[in-house]
Amino acid sequence: AIDSSLIPKNGDENVYLHITRVTGTERAIPGVLTASGWLPLKSELNNMRNTKPPLLFFQARAAAEISKKWDIAVLRLPSLLYTFATAFLIVAIARTLGQGYGLGIAAAVLWLAFFSTFRFGRPFLTTAPETFWLLASLLVVLRAPLATRAWRSTLPWMLGCGFALGIALLHKSFALAAPAGVALGLALAYRHWANGVDAKLALWRAGWFQAVAVGLSLLLFSLWFVFDPEPAAVWREFVVGENLGKMGHERSWISGFLSGGESVWAYLLSVLLNAGPLVLVAAAAWYWALKAALVPSAAHSGGVLQRLAAAWRGAPEQAVLWLWLGVWLVVFMLPSQRSARYILPAMPALALLLAMHWQRLPAWLLRVNHVLLMGLLAAAAALAGVVQQVTDPLLRFNTVALAFAALGLSIAAHGLLRPKSWALALPSAAFACYLAFAAAFRPLDVDAFSPLAAKRLAGQEVAVPCNFRAKFEEYRFLLPRSQILGVHESLNAKATALSRNYPAFVIRTRMNAAPPLCRDCEIMGSRWVFRSRHSSEEIKAMLGGAWGEQLLAREWLVQVKRAPGETPPQQDAALQRALESPDMRCL
């Protein structure tokens, strides 16, 4: 569910939530959103304000204003709508490339089944809107008329492409204009060339088209500087700090390119892993598609280059998709910081290529991928059992998780026996796997702090554990009327010290540990949480079978009870000194 704090996501979501909340809305939500004005963006985090363009924050603020409440599901809803809208764009692109509705729907389903979509298509992140608008600009380029002299007939398409690209830039960064402009220009040039136009003339026409489109997109992006009361801060914090300032690297470029966690090999592997449970068939699709694109058929006459050109002319739908996917892949291979997240806007093209080559996939590979999914479904069922042991037995989500796991296993078993009989068996089993994991974790969201405890702590300071910047924002949805303060989890071990410094606090203990004890402390509730950022030793322990101890922890909500007029004890000096560092407060 999109209201869960446990959905796969990126830690930046909490930063974006913080900026949205602190900036506020014009019609404030009492106790939560109290600031006014849309710009400039505001933040209490250290060197973290203009981290993304304003449209990302505007969409969440608009959703909060319409709903009149500060709710994580409301803030994530625009991202979810963008994700489903992108699925419709995939169908539209398939039709534009001359494919049937069936192939387009299959490609959309495959894209939705990718783990990258499941992970980044729902949280409050930039991925969903930027993917939609970049794909919209590609659709405009694919549908634009190939006029030779009637520039007036192509001008609306130039403006449409520029507008879509500009909205994408206002969600992510002006830097996207480079890879998007090159990819769109090559796609348009290929369309001209495939229709018999000389290569140089095709590049010239596409260049003019994209010059207008990219120019308009950058003009739209520059509106941020026009309307922001602090344009110098936008330049310093976003243009320099978030973009140009990240181009440097301690290691040499060649060393980082060939070795390490951000090497080109790790990058290419992580691109495949974006497909998640469909990784094996995605790898096979890469092979077949590359073979079709780069290995010329002997059926074409002439030399190798002539035969390759003839093959590309004969498969325009694949060539356009490979140009789009290839440019994103190569461009983000060049910086010293490489991540598969950067090419998420190109994953719809991979889904389309996978759908086009689905019938060529060997039966044995489909069977192996079904076996992989069966292992994941079994893990979801086992996890549901672990969670059920520690949560309220009246919560029947364990049964729901087992039902989804059984459904996925039956689909995977059918695909194992008859891999070619149902093309959507693999993504359907993947959806069942996602639902099984979601149901397994659901009790951790439902069995949380009670509304009565949250009401009693309204207006009070509550110290909460955190291990990442702005992690404390998650607790505002559990204790919406309290003043939430982050305390790094390394300082969150001693209840006595916390009770001296705060009137209430949340302390985290291991799975089987006793509840915290301190003088005048009252435990108001507890909840189970899923631990993250495990050390190598903890990962080894999990592989050894200690799932529950390493995956789950318990959080206790504690209030310090003092008589009226009682003098608070002297604050813990060591804790107070440690909290002088913004890092220890997750700021």
N, C-alpha and C positions, 0 to 999 in steps of 0.2 A: 504494500500500500504506500501511496506517496506521502502519507503522514508519518511514516516510520523514520526513526532516527538511525535505523540499522541498514537502510538500503545501500547497495554499493554506490559510492560517490567519491568525490574528490574533496580533500580538506579545505579547498578554497571556498566551498559553499558557505562555511561559517563566517569567513571574511566578508563575503558579499552580503550575507544577512546582517552583519554588524553595520556595514556602511549604509545599507538601506534603512535600518532602524534609527541610526544616529542622525542621518540626514532628515528623516521624518517625512510627513505628508502635510499638505496644506490643511486638510481636515483631520486633525490629530485624533488618534485613538487614545483616550485617557489612560495614563499609566504606562503606555508602551511607546507610542509615537507622539512626541511632544514638540519637535522642531517644526519649522515651516520653511517653505521654499523648496524648489526642485534643484537649484544649483546655487552655490558650489556643493559638491559632495563633501560629506563630513565623516570624520572617523576619530576614535579614541586610540586606535592602534598606532604603534610606533612605525613611522615611515610607510604607512599603508592607507592611502586615501584615494587618490586618483589611479587606482590599480587597473580599472577597466573603464571603457567609455560609458556614458550615462544611460543609454537605452536599456542596458541590462537591469539597472536599478529602477528605472522608470516603470518597467513592466511589472515588477514585484510591488512597487508602491501603488500602482494603479489597482492591482488585484486586492491589496490590503484595504484601500479606500472603498472599493466597491463592496467588499464583504464586511467591512467595519470590524475586522478582527485581525489580530496578529497570529496567524496559524500557518504552520509549515506546509500543510497541504495546499492552502491558498497560494502561497508564495511559489510553490513548485508547479502549480497548474499551468501557467503559460508555457513552461518547458515541455510538459506532456502534450499540450495541444500542438506545439511546434513539431514534436516528434511524429504525431499522427498525420499532420499536414505534409511533412516530408515524405511519408509513405505514399500519399496521393501524388506527390510530385514524381516519385519514382515510376508510378504507373503512367503518368503523362509523358515522361521522357521515353519510356518503352514504346508508347504509341507513336511518338514523334519519330523514333528511329525505325519505324515500320514493323514493330513487333505487335503481337496480339495482346489483348487484355489479360489473357491467362498468364503469359510470361511476365507481364508487368506486375500482376498481383503476386505471382510466385516470388519475384525479386523483392517486392515490398515486404512480404512475409519473411523472407530470408534475412533482410536487413534488420527487421524488428527482432529476429531471433539471435542476431549477433550480440555477444556479451558487451561490446562497446556501446551499443544502443541501449541495452538494459542498464548499464552503469551510468552513462552520461546523458541519456535521453530523458531522465525524470528529475534529477536534482536541479537546484537553482544555480545553474552554471551557464557559461556562454555557448556550450556545444550545440544545443538544440536550435536556438535562433540563428546562429551563424551557418549551420549546415543547411537550414531551410532556405535562407536568402542566397547563399552561394549556389545552391542547386537551382533556385529560381532564375538566377542569372544565366546558368548553363542552358536551361530550358528556353530562355529568350533567344540565346545565340543559335540554338538548334532550329528554332522556328522562324528566324529572321529571313526575309526574302533575299535571294542572291541577285539583287539588281545591279546592273552595270553602270547606268547613268542616272537613273531616277533616285538621287540621294534622298529626296523628300520621302520616298516610301520606306527607306531604311532608318531615317532619323528617329521616328518613334521607338523603334527597336533598340537603337543606341541609347536613347534616354531611359527606356525601360530596363535595359541591362545595367546602366549606370546607377539607377535608383536602387535596384535590388542589391547591387554590390555595395553601394553606399550604406544601406541599412545594415548589411553584414559587418562593415567596418565599424559602424557606431555601436555594435555589440561586442566586438573583439579588439580590433586594432587596425590602424592604417596600414600596417605591414602586410596585411592580407592582400592588398591591392597588387603586390608584385606577383605572387604565385597565381592568384586568380586571373589577373590580366593576361599573363603568359598562357595559362591553360585555355582560357576562353578565346584568345587570339589564335592559337594553334588549331583549336577545334573549328573555328570559323574559316581559317585558311584551308584546312583540310576539306571542308565542304565545298569551297570554291574549286580546289584542285581536283576533287573527285568528280566534279561536274565538267571537267575538261579545260579549266582555266590554267594558264601557265603558272608554275610555282611562284615565280617572283611577283607576278601580278596578284596572285591569291594572297601572298603575304602583305602586299601593299594595301589591298582592300581591307583585309582583316585588321591591319595596323591602324588604319584610319578609324575604323569602327571602334576598336578598343581604346584608342586615344581619347575619343569623345566619352566613352563609357567610364574609363578609369578617371578621367578628369572630372566628370560629374560626381563620381563616388568620393573623390578626395575633397571636392567642394562641399559635399554634404557633411563629410567628417569634420571639415573646418568650422562648421556651425557650432561645434562644441566650444571653440575658442571665442566665437562671437558672443554667445549667450552666457558663458561662464563668467561670473564677476572676477575670477582670479585666473586669467589665461596664462600668466607667468607660472603659476603653480602647476597648471596642466602640462605645460611644456617641460618643466623641471621634473615632475613626479611621474608623468606617463610617458612622454616621448623619450626623454633621456633615461629616467630611472627604470621604467618597465620594458623598454624596447632597446634603445641604443646601448644602455649601460649593461645589458646582459649578453652582449656579443663577445666580451672578453672571457678568457678562461685561464686558469692557473697552468694546466697542462698544455703542451704543444698540440696543435690541431691534428697533426699526423698521428701522434700517440693516442689521442682520444678517439680518432677515427678508427683505428685498428684494434684497440684493446679497451677493456673496462666496461662498466655498466652502461655507458652511453656510446659504445662503439657501433659501427654500421651493422655489424652482425647481430648484436642485441636489438638494434633498431628494426632490422628486417624481420627478425623473429617475433618481436612484439607486435609488428603490423599484422602478422598472421594470427597472433593470439587475440587480436581484436575480435575475431570471429567466435571466440569462446568455445562452446561445445561443438561448433561446426568447423573447427580448425582444420581437420583432415580434408574435408571436401573443399574448403577454401584453398588449401595448398594445392590440391589437384586442379582446381579451376585456374589458379595462377599458371600452372604448368601447361594446361591445354590452351589457355588464351595466349600465353607468350609464344607457344609453339606455332599457333595459327597466325600470330602477328609478325613473328620474326623469322620463321623458317618458310621460305617461298616454296610454293608447290611446283613440281616438275611439269604440271599441266600448262603453265604459262611459258611462253617462248621468250628467248632473249637471255641476257646475262642475269647474274644474281640480283643486281639492283633493279633491273627492269622487271624481273619476275616478282620481286618483293613489292614494287610499286603497283603492279597489276593485282597482287593479292590484297593490298590495302584498299585499292579502288573497289575490289569485289566484296569487301566486308566493311562498309562504312560505319555500321552501327558499333562494331567492335573497336575500330580505329579511334573513333571519337571518345569512347569510354576509356581506352588505354591512354590517350593523350591527357585526358583529365586526371586519371589516376596516376600516371607516370610523372607528370609535372609536380604534383603535390609530394609524391614520394621522393623525387630527386631534390627538390628545393629544400625540404626540411631534413635532408640528409647532410646538407652542407654546414649548418651552424654547429658549434661545438656542443650545444645542448640539444640532444635528439630525444624525441619521445613520440610514441605511436599516437598520442592524443592529438598531435598537430595535424595528422592526416585524416582525422575523423570525417571532415567534409567530403573526402573521396571514397568513403566506405559504401555509399549507395551505388557508385560505379562498379565496385567489386561485386556487390549483390546482383547487379544486372548481368555482369559477365558470368557469374556463377549460375544464374538461371539459364543463360544462353547455352552453357556447356553442360548442363545437368545430365542430359541423356548420354553424354559421352563418359560420364564417371563410371569406373568399373564397379561391378557388384561387390567384389571383395572389399573395396575401400569403404563403400557404404556400410557394409557389415561391421567393419572395424570401428567406424565412427559410432554406430549404434551400440557397440559393446562399451565404448568410452562413455556414452551417455548413460548406459545402465549402471556403470560404476558411480557416476555422479548422483543418480537417483537413489542408489543404495546409501550413499553418504548423507543425502538429505533426510532419508528415513532414520538413519542412526542419530543424526543431529537432533531431530525432533524428539527422539527418546531421551537424549541427554537434557534438553531444555525442559521437557515435561517433568523430569525428576525434581526440579528445583522450583517450579512455578506452581500456581494454583491448579490443583487437579481438576477443578470444575471448568477450566478453560479447555475446550475440546479441540484446540488447534492442532494437537498431536494427531488426532484422527483425520483432520483435514489434510495435514501434510502427508500422512500415510496414504490417503486416498489419491492425492495428486501423484505421489511416487508410484503407486500401483498403476495408475492410468498411464504415466510415462513409460513404465516398464512394459506394459502390454503393447503400447505403440512401438517401442524399440524392439520388442520380441517379434512383432509382425514385420518390421523392417529388416530384422536379422534373417528371417525365413524367406521373405519375398522383397528384396531390396528395391526392385524396379517397379513394383506394383502401385506404389503411392508416392508421388514425388515429394509431398509435404510431410511425410512421416518423420523425417529427421527434425525439421524445425518445430513440428508439433510436439515431439518428445522434449525438445529444448524448452519450449514454453512450459510444459508440465514440470520440468526440472526447476525452472525459475519459481513457479508457483509453490512447489514443494518446499523450497528453501525459505520463501517468504512466509509460508504458513508455519514453518518450524520456528522462525524467529519471532512471530507475532506475539506470543505470550510475554515476551520481554518488553514490548511496547504497552500492552494492555495492563499488565500487572505492575503499574508504576506508582508514584506517590499519589496519595488520595487528594481529591479536591478540598477536603476539610483541612488537611495539613497545609495545602497551598494558601487557603484563606487565612489561616492563623498566622502565617508568615508574611502576609501582605505588608509592604512598606518596610520590612526589615532587611538588613544586609545578610546575605547568605553566601558563604564561601564555598565554591564548587571545584572539584579536581579538573585539571586540563593538562594535555600533553602536546597541544598544537595551538597555533595562533588562533584566537577567537573561538576556541572550542567551547568556552562557557556560554556561547549564544544558544546552544541546544537546550540549556536548562531554563531559558526564558519561556519556552513552550510548556515546561512542567510546572514552573513557579512564576506565572506571568506578572504578578503584582509585587514581586520581591526585587530587591536591588542585588543583582547577581555580580559576584566578584570572583575572578579566576585565581586559583592557587595551583601552581604546578604540582603534578602528582608526586614528585619527589619530596615535596614538603607536606603532603597530605596524609601522613602516616600517624601522627600523634594527636589524639583527640584532646588531650589536656592543653596543648599549645594552641590549637584552634579555638578552644572554648575561652581562652583568655583574650583572644583578639577579635572574635566575632560573636554576635548574639545567636547565630545559627550557622550550620555548615553541613556539607555533604562529605562523608568520608568513605573511601573505597577500601574494601578488604578482599582477600582471596576467597575462593569458593567455600571452603569449610572453616574459615576463621570465625572466631567469636565476635559478637557485636562490640563496638567501641565503648569503653567505659571512661567516664570522667565525672568530676564533682558537679552536681547541679545540672546534669545533662538528662534530657528526656528524648528518647528515640520516638520520632513521630511517624516513621515509615521507612520502608526499604524497597529496593527494586534490584532486579538482576540486569546486568549490562554485558554486552559483548566486548571483550578486550581487543585492542588493536595495537599495532606497532610492536610486535613481538620481537624479542631478541633471538639470536641464533640458538642459544641454549633452550629457550622456550619452544622454538620450532622443533628442535630435536626431541623434546619431551612429548610434543603432540604426535610426532611420527612414531614415538614409542608407545602410544596408546593413551596418554594422559590428556584426553580431549577436554573433559569438563574443567579441570583445574586451570588449564591454560586459556581456554576460550571464554569462560564465564568468570565474572567477579560480582560482588554484591556492594551496593551503595546504600548507606544509611543516612537518613535525614535526621539531624540532631538539632534540638533547640536548647539553649542554655537558659535554665530557669533561675531567676533571681527575684527576691522579695522587693516590693516597692521601696525605693529609697536606699537600697543596698548599694554600696560602693563597688563598682566593678574591680576585679583583681588587676594587678599590674600586668600589662601586656607582655607576651613572650618576646624578649629582646632579640633572640636569634632569628625567630620567624619574621619579625618586623624588619630586621636588616636584610634578610634574604628577599623580601618582597619589594625592596627598593629597586630591584632590577625589573624592567618591563618583561623580560623573558620569563621570570618566575611568576608573573601574573598573566602570561599568555597574551601579552600585548605586543 
